[in-house]
Every structure is written in structure tokens, then in C-alpha cells.
Amino acid sequence: MTARGGRVPWRLVVGVAAYAAWAPPALVGLPFAALMLAARPETAREWGLALVVGSVSAGLVLQPAGDMLSALVRAYVVLVTAAFVSGALLGRLPASFLRRGLRASLLAGVAVVALARIAWGENVGAALHWEATRQVSWSMRFLVERRPEVYALFEPVVRFVSDSVPATLLLQTLAGLALAWQWHTRLAQRPLGPPLAPFREFRFGDHWVWAVIAALAVWVTPFFADLNTAALNLAVVLGVLYLVRGLAIVAAIAGALGVSAGALLAGAAAAALLAVPLLLLIPGLATLGVTDTWLEFRRRLKRRPNAT
């Protein structure tokens, strides 16, 4: 698949392949098809891409769901697609892409929870949590059978992953919508807006740091024990976003120093193979992202040539 310029966007190809190993592919495919159709395709290629990708994605969504959680996620994919594309038609991206993605996710989440309560009753939340715990437990048992030394992590990992399912789905949604938007800007003759800014420029509002503080305050205060799960999900989402912001800062600094993207990827792959350094690197990058709120590393980096 080539873009309008004739070149294959390999970064997006790799991004979709990696995403499909982590999240439902329909969270990229269905929004992409809807964006292509909303952009009023003019050529046979545009129509073909929209219909083929849309048909495959719809087929994945319409497959019989084996459990309640899968059914809910598939309904959510449809609703978040509708919410995001509607927002794209009403306003222009990418200046507020993150805000629009979060808004679409929130609207779809509220709608799907309301539908679940109507269909399965008021206790649907407990049933969904049990289903998530069951699925994570099965995956961990599969791992423990092959790596018995990780048995000590079984219970905390199962609890953490099952409790943070909403945060994971939100992060998957934001990544999927970003990929869908970028593909649509590459392949549509009249895209709904410009492509997203380069990764090294990724940032979001500085006021978000107060949400991190609020989540930590809820987590350590016994009076708010009933809100611990909500605080955990908020902390996971913000932690990942600040981690990505830290990575963007590293990419910007590396670019200024002449370090190639290939060298950065090689370093990331080496870190992934070394568990202990990785456990130190991830908090460090997230901290870098948080401190960028006040220190504005990239703005300082842009000022350096003028100061010399």
C-alpha cells in the first residue's frame, strides 16, 4: 500500500503490525474506513481501500462473541468510530487530536456501559471484571507452565491487569485512532485535516500533571478506598502518556545530536532484552515527561543555536 507520493509509509506499516499484536485490529481498520468515506472518495483506489478495510473490520466486529467482555469491546469499537469521525467532521485535527480522541472514547464508553446495564442488569460491572480476571488468569497460567519462576507474580499481575482493563482499552483506542488518522491523511485525496505532528513534538496540556497528583492522593488516602480502581486507571493512562512524552523528548534530543532513528530503535530493542535496565528506564522516561511540564526541554533545545 503506497501513499499519494508513491512511497510506502513503512513506519505506519510497522505500527499497524505492532498494534495488531497488542489490540483489536478493528480499532484501526473501522475508523480508517469511516474516515476515508467521510472524506468523500473520488478515485477507485480510495473506494476500494475503504470498502475492503471496512468489510474486513466489520467482519471482525460482527463475529460471534464468546463472552460478555468481547461483545462489549466490539460494541465499543463501533461507537468510538462513530464518535471520532463525527468529531472530525465537525472540527479540524490535529491540533486537538488527543482531546478529540479522549472525548470520543468517553462518549463511547458511557454509551456502551449504559447499553450493557440495559442488556445485562446493574451487576454487569462485577461480571465484566470477573471475565477479565478469568482471561488474564488463563494467560498467566499458560506463561507459568513454561516459566515456573514467574509464579510469584501470578496474583499481582492478574489483579493489576484485570483492574486496569478500562485504561488499557483507552490507550489502545488512542493509538488505533492515531494510526487510522495518519493512514487516512496519506491515502485520501481530500483528507479531513492535516497529518499529526511528528512524534518528537508530542505533548499535551501542562495542567494534566494535577490529574497525576489527584490519582496518587486518592491511592494513598484510606478515605477514598472505593475510588482506588478509578485512580489506578487514571494513573495508568497518564503514566503511559507521560512515558510517551519522555520518549518524544529523547527523540528530539537525539535528532538534534544527529543520532539516527535506527540507532534509537536498536537501543530500545537492547533495553527490552534487559529486564532490570528496562525497569529503571521506564520510570525515568515517565519522570522526564512529567518534568517537561516545567522545564520545557524541547523549547530550550530550540533556543540553543541562537544562544551560540
GURO-677155 format. One record per residue (C-alpha): chain; residue in one letter; x, y, z. Coordinates in nm, 3 decimals. Layout:
BEGIN
+-------+------+---------+---------+---------+
: chain : resn :       u :       v :       w :
+-------+------+---------+---------+---------+
:     A :    a :       X :       Y :       Z :
...
+-------+------+---------+---------+---------+
This chain:
BEGIN
+-------+------+---------+---------+---------+
: chain : resn :       u :       v :       w :
+-------+------+---------+---------+---------+
:     A :    m :   0.000 :   0.000 :   0.000 :
:     A :    t :   0.156 :   0.327 :  -0.111 :
:     A :    a :   0.074 :   0.684 :  -0.018 :
:     A :    r :  -0.017 :   0.960 :  -0.262 :
:     A :    g :   0.354 :   1.036 :  -0.312 :
:     A :    g :   0.417 :   0.677 :  -0.424 :
:     A :    r :   0.632 :   0.580 :  -0.125 :
:     A :    v :   0.543 :   0.304 :   0.118 :
:     A :    p :   0.497 :   0.453 :   0.469 :
:     A :    w :   0.699 :   0.183 :   0.644 :
:     A :    r :   0.666 :   0.339 :   0.988 :
:     A :    l :   0.289 :   0.318 :   0.963 :
:     A :    v :   0.308 :  -0.038 :   0.830 :
:     A :    v :   0.525 :  -0.143 :   1.124 :
:     A :    g :   0.298 :   0.050 :   1.357 :
:     A :    v :  -0.012 :  -0.136 :   1.241 :
:     A :    a :   0.166 :  -0.472 :   1.263 :
:     A :    a :   0.277 :  -0.400 :   1.620 :
:     A :    y :  -0.067 :  -0.268 :   1.709 :
:     A :    a :  -0.240 :  -0.582 :   1.579 :
:     A :    a :  -0.028 :  -0.791 :   1.816 :
:     A :    w :  -0.148 :  -0.581 :   2.111 :
:     A :    a :  -0.501 :  -0.461 :   2.039 :
:     A :    p :  -0.811 :  -0.537 :   1.827 :
:     A :    p :  -0.717 :  -0.457 :   1.463 :
:     A :    a :  -1.070 :  -0.327 :   1.406 :
:     A :    l :  -0.983 :  -0.029 :   1.628 :
:     A :    v :  -0.763 :   0.085 :   1.339 :
:     A :    g :  -0.949 :  -0.060 :   1.042 :
:     A :    l :  -1.302 :   0.060 :   1.114 :
:     A :    p :  -1.205 :   0.423 :   1.194 :
:     A :    f :  -0.981 :   0.428 :   0.886 :
:     A :    a :  -1.260 :   0.309 :   0.657 :
:     A :    a :  -1.505 :   0.555 :   0.810 :
:     A :    l :  -1.259 :   0.843 :   0.772 :
:     A :    m :  -1.196 :   0.752 :   0.409 :
:     A :    l :  -1.569 :   0.750 :   0.336 :
:     A :    a :  -1.622 :   1.075 :   0.530 :
:     A :    a :  -1.351 :   1.236 :   0.314 :
:     A :    r :  -1.575 :   1.175 :   0.008 :
:     A :    p :  -1.355 :   0.944 :  -0.201 :
:     A :    e :  -1.314 :   1.032 :  -0.567 :
:     A :    t :  -1.096 :   0.754 :  -0.706 :
:     A :    a :  -1.147 :   0.381 :  -0.740 :
:     A :    r :  -0.847 :   0.322 :  -0.513 :
:     A :    e :  -1.000 :   0.526 :  -0.232 :
:     A :    w :  -1.332 :   0.345 :  -0.262 :
:     A :    g :  -1.156 :   0.010 :  -0.279 :
:     A :    l :  -0.943 :   0.074 :   0.029 :
:     A :    a :  -1.240 :   0.200 :   0.230 :
:     A :    l :  -1.464 :  -0.091 :   0.132 :
:     A :    v :  -1.204 :  -0.367 :   0.170 :
:     A :    v :  -1.067 :  -0.249 :   0.504 :
:     A :    g :  -1.416 :  -0.163 :   0.625 :
:     A :    s :  -1.554 :  -0.504 :   0.526 :
:     A :    v :  -1.273 :  -0.693 :   0.698 :
:     A :    s :  -1.306 :  -0.479 :   1.011 :
:     A :    a :  -1.683 :  -0.516 :   1.016 :
:     A :    g :  -1.640 :  -0.892 :   0.980 :
:     A :    l :  -1.411 :  -0.896 :   1.285 :
:     A :    v :  -1.658 :  -0.689 :   1.485 :
:     A :    l :  -1.962 :  -0.894 :   1.383 :
:     A :    q :  -1.807 :  -1.231 :   1.467 :
:     A :    p :  -1.997 :  -1.414 :   1.743 :
:     A :    a :  -1.851 :  -1.309 :   2.077 :
:     A :    g :  -1.757 :  -1.590 :   2.309 :
:     A :    d :  -1.801 :  -1.385 :   2.625 :
:     A :    m :  -1.958 :  -1.067 :   2.758 :
:     A :    l :  -1.635 :  -0.866 :   2.765 :
:     A :    s :  -1.557 :  -0.937 :   2.398 :
:     A :    a :  -1.910 :  -0.839 :   2.299 :
:     A :    l :  -1.879 :  -0.513 :   2.490 :
:     A :    v :  -1.542 :  -0.429 :   2.333 :
:     A :    r :  -1.681 :  -0.489 :   1.983 :
:     A :    a :  -1.978 :  -0.262 :   2.050 :
:     A :    y :  -1.735 :  -0.004 :   2.182 :
:     A :    v :  -1.529 :  -0.020 :   1.860 :
:     A :    v :  -1.836 :   0.075 :   1.656 :
:     A :    l :  -1.942 :   0.353 :   1.892 :
:     A :    v :  -1.597 :   0.510 :   1.926 :
:     A :    t :  -1.558 :   0.505 :   1.547 :
:     A :    a :  -1.885 :   0.692 :   1.507 :
:     A :    a :  -1.795 :   0.943 :   1.779 :
:     A :    f :  -1.445 :   1.011 :   1.645 :
:     A :    v :  -1.544 :   1.051 :   1.281 :
:     A :    s :  -1.833 :   1.277 :   1.380 :
:     A :    g :  -1.588 :   1.492 :   1.574 :
:     A :    a :  -1.352 :   1.501 :   1.275 :
:     A :    l :  -1.634 :   1.623 :   1.052 :
:     A :    l :  -1.739 :   1.892 :   1.300 :
:     A :    g :  -1.388 :   2.023 :   1.369 :
:     A :    r :  -1.037 :   2.008 :   1.233 :
:     A :    l :  -0.745 :   1.797 :   1.351 :
:     A :    p :  -0.467 :   1.754 :   1.455 :
:     A :    a :  -0.433 :   2.049 :   1.697 :
:     A :    s :  -0.663 :   1.882 :   1.949 :
:     A :    f :  -0.632 :   1.519 :   1.839 :
:     A :    l :  -0.574 :   1.390 :   2.191 :
:     A :    r :  -0.872 :   1.583 :   2.323 :
:     A :    r :  -1.094 :   1.457 :   2.042 :
:     A :    g :  -0.976 :   1.102 :   2.092 :
:     A :    l :  -1.043 :   1.120 :   2.465 :
:     A :    r :  -1.383 :   1.276 :   2.404 :
:     A :    a :  -1.480 :   1.004 :   2.156 :
:     A :    s :  -1.358 :   0.735 :   2.396 :
:     A :    l :  -1.555 :   0.886 :   2.684 :
:     A :    l :  -1.875 :   0.915 :   2.483 :
:     A :    a :  -1.843 :   0.560 :   2.351 :
:     A :    g :  -1.756 :   0.426 :   2.697 :
:     A :    v :  -2.058 :   0.588 :   2.860 :
:     A :    a :  -2.286 :   0.466 :   2.582 :
:     A :    v :  -2.159 :   0.109 :   2.592 :
:     A :    v :  -2.186 :   0.092 :   2.972 :
:     A :    a :  -2.543 :   0.219 :   2.951 :
:     A :    l :  -2.627 :  -0.043 :   2.688 :
:     A :    a :  -2.462 :  -0.314 :   2.899 :
:     A :    r :  -2.665 :  -0.218 :   3.204 :
:     A :    i :  -2.984 :  -0.231 :   2.998 :
:     A :    a :  -2.896 :  -0.567 :   2.846 :
:     A :    w :  -2.740 :  -0.745 :   3.146 :
:     A :    g :  -2.856 :  -0.559 :   3.455 :
:     A :    e :  -2.694 :  -0.340 :   3.719 :
:     A :    n :  -2.437 :  -0.601 :   3.823 :
:     A :    v :  -2.272 :  -0.604 :   3.480 :
:     A :    g :  -1.959 :  -0.433 :   3.617 :
:     A :    a :  -1.879 :  -0.719 :   3.853 :
:     A :    a :  -1.947 :  -0.973 :   3.577 :
:     A :    l :  -1.714 :  -0.795 :   3.337 :
:     A :    h :  -1.440 :  -0.772 :   3.599 :
:     A :    w :  -1.471 :  -1.143 :   3.668 :
:     A :    e :  -1.447 :  -1.218 :   3.296 :
:     A :    a :  -1.136 :  -1.001 :   3.265 :
:     A :    t :  -0.981 :  -1.176 :   3.566 :
:     A :    r :  -1.057 :  -1.515 :   3.414 :
:     A :    q :  -0.896 :  -1.426 :   3.082 :
:     A :    v :  -0.584 :  -1.280 :   3.242 :
:     A :    s :  -0.556 :  -1.580 :   3.476 :
:     A :    w :  -0.567 :  -1.817 :   3.179 :
:     A :    s :  -0.291 :  -1.623 :   3.003 :
:     A :    m :  -0.075 :  -1.618 :   3.317 :
:     A :    r :  -0.123 :  -1.992 :   3.374 :
:     A :    f :  -0.006 :  -2.050 :   3.018 :
:     A :    l :   0.306 :  -1.846 :   3.096 :
:     A :    v :   0.370 :  -2.011 :   3.435 :
:     A :    e :   0.357 :  -2.358 :   3.277 :
:     A :    r :   0.653 :  -2.259 :   3.060 :
:     A :    r :   0.831 :  -2.028 :   3.307 :
:     A :    p :   0.762 :  -2.156 :   3.661 :
:     A :    e :   0.992 :  -1.892 :   3.811 :
:     A :    v :   0.729 :  -1.622 :   3.740 :
:     A :    y :   0.469 :  -1.790 :   3.962 :
:     A :    a :   0.526 :  -1.534 :   4.238 :
:     A :    l :   0.399 :  -1.265 :   4.001 :
:     A :    f :   0.080 :  -1.453 :   3.917 :
:     A :    e :  -0.160 :  -1.289 :   4.164 :
:     A :    p :  -0.034 :  -0.926 :   4.147 :
:     A :    v :  -0.019 :  -0.932 :   3.767 :
:     A :    v :  -0.368 :  -1.079 :   3.736 :
:     A :    r :  -0.508 :  -0.821 :   3.979 :
:     A :    f :  -0.334 :  -0.528 :   3.812 :
:     A :    v :  -0.419 :  -0.623 :   3.453 :
:     A :    s :  -0.783 :  -0.707 :   3.527 :
:     A :    d :  -0.832 :  -0.386 :   3.727 :
:     A :    s :  -0.675 :  -0.171 :   3.455 :
:     A :    v :  -0.875 :  -0.304 :   3.159 :
:     A :    p :  -1.050 :   0.035 :   3.104 :
:     A :    a :  -0.714 :   0.216 :   3.093 :
:     A :    t :  -0.573 :  -0.041 :   2.851 :
:     A :    l :  -0.874 :  -0.007 :   2.622 :
:     A :    l :  -0.845 :   0.372 :   2.627 :
:     A :    l :  -0.474 :   0.359 :   2.536 :
:     A :    q :  -0.547 :   0.108 :   2.259 :
:     A :    t :  -0.818 :   0.341 :   2.131 :
:     A :    l :  -0.592 :   0.647 :   2.120 :
:     A :    a :  -0.318 :   0.454 :   1.940 :
:     A :    g :  -0.565 :   0.299 :   1.696 :
:     A :    l :  -0.731 :   0.631 :   1.614 :
:     A :    a :  -0.391 :   0.794 :   1.561 :
:     A :    l :  -0.289 :   0.521 :   1.315 :
:     A :    a :  -0.625 :   0.541 :   1.136 :
:     A :    w :  -0.597 :   0.919 :   1.106 :
:     A :    q :  -0.241 :   0.905 :   0.970 :
:     A :    w :  -0.329 :   0.638 :   0.713 :
:     A :    h :  -0.630 :   0.839 :   0.602 :
:     A :    t :  -0.420 :   1.154 :   0.556 :
:     A :    r :  -0.173 :   0.953 :   0.348 :
:     A :    l :  -0.426 :   0.781 :   0.121 :
:     A :    a :  -0.726 :   1.012 :   0.085 :
:     A :    q :  -0.724 :   1.270 :  -0.194 :
:     A :    r :  -0.907 :   1.519 :   0.027 :
:     A :    p :  -0.833 :   1.424 :   0.388 :
:     A :    l :  -1.037 :   1.578 :   0.667 :
:     A :    g :  -0.731 :   1.754 :   0.802 :
:     A :    p :  -0.350 :   1.756 :   0.805 :
:     A :    p :  -0.145 :   1.469 :   0.947 :
:     A :    l :  -0.044 :   1.464 :   1.310 :
:     A :    a :   0.271 :   1.645 :   1.414 :
:     A :    p :   0.598 :   1.446 :   1.417 :
:     A :    f :   0.640 :   1.216 :   1.716 :
:     A :    r :   0.925 :   1.424 :   1.860 :
:     A :    e :   0.674 :   1.710 :   1.909 :
:     A :    f :   0.424 :   1.503 :   2.110 :
:     A :    r :   0.297 :   1.696 :   2.411 :
:     A :    f :  -0.027 :   1.775 :   2.591 :
:     A :    g :  -0.156 :   2.030 :   2.840 :
:     A :    d :   0.065 :   2.106 :   3.138 :
:     A :    h :  -0.238 :   2.105 :   3.368 :
:     A :    w :  -0.265 :   1.728 :   3.329 :
:     A :    v :   0.001 :   1.689 :   3.594 :
:     A :    w :  -0.266 :   1.778 :   3.852 :
:     A :    a :  -0.457 :   1.467 :   3.749 :
:     A :    v :  -0.148 :   1.260 :   3.834 :
:     A :    i :  -0.132 :   1.425 :   4.175 :
:     A :    a :  -0.504 :   1.363 :   4.231 :
:     A :    a :  -0.473 :   0.996 :   4.136 :
:     A :    l :  -0.182 :   0.947 :   4.376 :
:     A :    a :  -0.369 :   1.130 :   4.653 :
:     A :    v :  -0.672 :   0.903 :   4.612 :
:     A :    w :  -0.449 :   0.597 :   4.607 :
:     A :    v :  -0.274 :   0.675 :   4.938 :
:     A :    t :  -0.579 :   0.811 :   5.125 :
:     A :    p :  -0.782 :   0.538 :   5.302 :
:     A :    f :  -1.094 :   0.758 :   5.297 :
:     A :    f :  -1.107 :   0.720 :   4.915 :
:     A :    a :  -1.052 :   0.344 :   4.912 :
:     A :    d :  -1.363 :   0.289 :   4.700 :
:     A :    l :  -1.206 :   0.500 :   4.425 :
:     A :    n :  -0.878 :   0.308 :   4.412 :
:     A :    t :  -0.964 :   0.129 :   4.088 :
:     A :    a :  -1.059 :   0.454 :   3.917 :
:     A :    a :  -0.739 :   0.616 :   4.045 :
:     A :    l :  -0.536 :   0.320 :   3.918 :
:     A :    n :  -0.682 :   0.350 :   3.568 :
:     A :    l :  -0.623 :   0.725 :   3.562 :
:     A :    a :  -0.264 :   0.674 :   3.677 :
:     A :    v :  -0.200 :   0.408 :   3.413 :
:     A :    v :  -0.330 :   0.627 :   3.129 :
:     A :    l :  -0.138 :   0.934 :   3.243 :
:     A :    g :   0.172 :   0.730 :   3.318 :
:     A :    v :   0.181 :   0.593 :   2.965 :
:     A :    l :   0.113 :   0.935 :   2.814 :
:     A :    y :   0.397 :   1.089 :   3.014 :
:     A :    l :   0.618 :   0.795 :   2.918 :
:     A :    v :   0.545 :   0.865 :   2.550 :
:     A :    r :   0.616 :   1.234 :   2.612 :
:     A :    g :   0.951 :   1.136 :   2.762 :
:     A :    l :   1.026 :   0.923 :   2.456 :
:     A :    a :   0.940 :   1.218 :   2.232 :
:     A :    i :   1.187 :   1.435 :   2.424 :
:     A :    v :   1.458 :   1.171 :   2.378 :
:     A :    a :   1.378 :   1.155 :   2.006 :
:     A :    a :   1.402 :   1.534 :   1.979 :
:     A :    i :   1.736 :   1.544 :   2.160 :
:     A :    a :   1.868 :   1.254 :   1.953 :
:     A :    g :   1.766 :   1.432 :   1.634 :
:     A :    a :   1.944 :   1.748 :   1.745 :
:     A :    l :   2.258 :   1.546 :   1.818 :
:     A :    g :   2.243 :   1.364 :   1.484 :
:     A :    v :   2.152 :   1.022 :   1.627 :
:     A :    s :   1.957 :   0.822 :   1.369 :
:     A :    a :   1.616 :   0.666 :   1.428 :
:     A :    g :   1.772 :   0.326 :   1.362 :
:     A :    a :   2.017 :   0.374 :   1.647 :
:     A :    l :   1.733 :   0.470 :   1.880 :
:     A :    l :   1.535 :   0.160 :   1.780 :
:     A :    a :   1.841 :  -0.057 :   1.836 :
:     A :    g :   1.883 :   0.093 :   2.182 :
:     A :    a :   1.515 :   0.035 :   2.261 :
:     A :    a :   1.543 :  -0.328 :   2.147 :
:     A :    a :   1.851 :  -0.380 :   2.367 :
:     A :    a :   1.668 :  -0.228 :   2.665 :
:     A :    a :   1.372 :  -0.459 :   2.605 :
:     A :    l :   1.602 :  -0.760 :   2.630 :
:     A :    l :   1.746 :  -0.645 :   2.963 :
:     A :    a :   1.468 :  -0.656 :   3.222 :
:     A :    v :   1.645 :  -0.471 :   3.504 :
:     A :    p :   1.760 :  -0.170 :   3.296 :
:     A :    l :   1.412 :  -0.160 :   3.139 :
:     A :    l :   1.252 :  -0.137 :   3.484 :
:     A :    l :   1.474 :   0.164 :   3.551 :
:     A :    l :   1.432 :   0.319 :   3.208 :
:     A :    i :   1.051 :   0.326 :   3.202 :
:     A :    p :   1.008 :   0.526 :   3.526 :
:     A :    g :   1.293 :   0.751 :   3.416 :
:     A :    l :   1.126 :   0.833 :   3.085 :
:     A :    a :   0.791 :   0.894 :   3.256 :
:     A :    t :   0.962 :   1.127 :   3.503 :
:     A :    l :   1.126 :   1.307 :   3.213 :
:     A :    g :   0.783 :   1.356 :   3.059 :
:     A :    v :   0.642 :   1.495 :   3.384 :
:     A :    t :   0.929 :   1.734 :   3.445 :
:     A :    d :   0.891 :   1.866 :   3.090 :
:     A :    t :   0.583 :   2.042 :   3.229 :
:     A :    w :   0.812 :   2.293 :   3.397 :
:     A :    l :   1.150 :   2.260 :   3.225 :
:     A :    e :   1.025 :   2.253 :   2.862 :
:     A :    f :   1.328 :   2.065 :   2.730 :
:     A :    r :   1.241 :   2.094 :   2.361 :
:     A :    r :   1.185 :   2.468 :   2.380 :
:     A :    r :   1.524 :   2.505 :   2.544 :
:     A :    l :   1.672 :   2.283 :   2.273 :
:     A :    k :   1.537 :   2.511 :   2.001 :
:     A :    r :   1.689 :   2.814 :   2.172 :
:     A :    r :   2.041 :   2.666 :   2.187 :
:     A :    p :   2.158 :   2.753 :   1.832 :
:     A :    n :   2.050 :   3.113 :   1.881 :
:     A :    a :   2.249 :   3.137 :   2.203 :
:     A :    t :   2.575 :   3.021 :   2.047 :
+-------+------+---------+---------+---------+
